[in-house]
Amino acid sequence: MTITAALVLFAVLWFMLLFMALPLGQRSQEEDGERVAGTPASAPINPMIGKKMFWVTVVTICLWVPLCLFIVYGPVTIADLDFYGRNR
């Protein structure tokens, strides 16, 4: 695994987990009953972006390290996944 591949894997995991974490714990202005003029009623009150980004980074590192180790030292190779016998 190259450094570029490792960074791409980290970025893909990070963004996927961020998009999963963004809607968690959200309260909209409509649910709270205090709507700010000029904003949609579905706008979040306190999105807690910094806190979510921190925890997404922690979880991403916890998933990324084992994945990288599995890819580099793992027991499964491309030849093991060749179900049609082309690379034998």
C-alpha positions as CSV (number, residue, x, y, z in Angstrom):
1,M,0.0,0.0,0.0
2,T,1.4,3.4,-1.0
3,I,1.2,6.5,1.1
4,T,-1.2,8.0,-1.4
5,A,-3.5,4.9,-1.1
6,A,-3.4,5.1,2.7
7,L,-4.3,8.8,2.6
8,V,-7.1,8.2,0.2
9,L,-8.5,5.4,2.3
10,F,-8.3,7.7,5.4
11,A,-10.1,10.5,3.5
12,V,-12.8,8.2,2.2
13,L,-13.5,6.8,5.6
14,W,-13.4,10.2,7.3
15,F,-15.9,11.8,4.9
16,M,-18.2,8.8,5.0
17,L,-18.2,8.8,8.8
18,L,-18.7,12.6,8.9
19,F,-21.7,12.4,6.6
20,M,-23.1,9.6,8.9
21,A,-22.5,11.7,12.0
22,L,-23.8,15.1,10.9
23,P,-27.5,14.4,11.4
24,L,-27.0,12.7,14.8
25,G,-28.4,14.7,17.7
26,Q,-29.7,17.6,15.6
27,R,-32.6,19.8,16.6
28,S,-34.1,22.0,14.0
29,Q,-35.3,25.6,14.6
30,E,-38.8,24.3,13.9
31,E,-38.6,21.7,16.7
32,D,-37.2,24.2,19.1
33,G,-39.8,26.9,18.2
34,E,-37.2,29.7,17.8
35,R,-36.8,30.5,14.1
36,V,-34.2,33.0,13.0
37,A,-35.4,35.4,10.3
38,G,-34.0,34.5,6.8
39,T,-33.3,30.9,7.6
40,P,-35.3,27.8,6.8
41,A,-37.2,26.1,9.6
42,S,-35.1,22.9,9.1
43,A,-31.8,24.7,9.9
44,P,-30.0,23.2,12.9
45,I,-29.8,25.1,16.1
46,N,-26.4,23.9,17.3
47,P,-24.7,21.6,14.8
48,M,-21.7,20.9,17.0
49,I,-19.4,20.6,14.0
50,G,-16.1,20.7,15.9
51,K,-17.1,18.1,18.4
52,K,-18.4,15.8,15.6
53,M,-15.2,16.3,13.5
54,F,-13.1,15.4,16.5
55,W,-15.0,12.1,17.2
56,V,-15.2,11.3,13.5
57,T,-11.4,11.6,13.4
58,V,-10.9,9.4,16.4
59,V,-13.3,6.7,15.0
60,T,-11.6,7.0,11.6
61,I,-8.2,6.4,13.0
62,C,-9.5,3.4,15.0
63,L,-10.9,1.9,11.7
64,W,-8.1,3.0,9.4
65,V,-5.1,1.5,11.3
66,P,-6.5,-2.1,11.3
67,L,-7.6,-1.7,7.6
68,C,-4.1,-0.6,6.6
69,L,-2.5,-3.4,8.5
70,F,-4.9,-5.9,7.0
71,I,-4.2,-4.6,3.5
72,V,-0.4,-4.7,4.0
73,Y,0.0,-7.8,6.1
74,G,-3.3,-9.5,5.8
75,P,-3.9,-13.1,4.7
76,V,-6.0,-12.2,1.7
77,T,-4.3,-11.3,-1.6
78,I,-5.6,-10.5,-5.0
79,A,-4.8,-14.1,-6.1
80,D,-7.1,-15.4,-3.4
81,L,-9.9,-13.3,-4.8
82,D,-9.5,-14.7,-8.3
83,F,-12.6,-16.8,-8.6
84,Y,-12.2,-17.4,-12.3
85,G,-8.7,-18.8,-12.3
86,R,-7.2,-16.2,-14.6
87,N,-4.1,-15.5,-12.4
88,R,-2.9,-19.0,-11.8
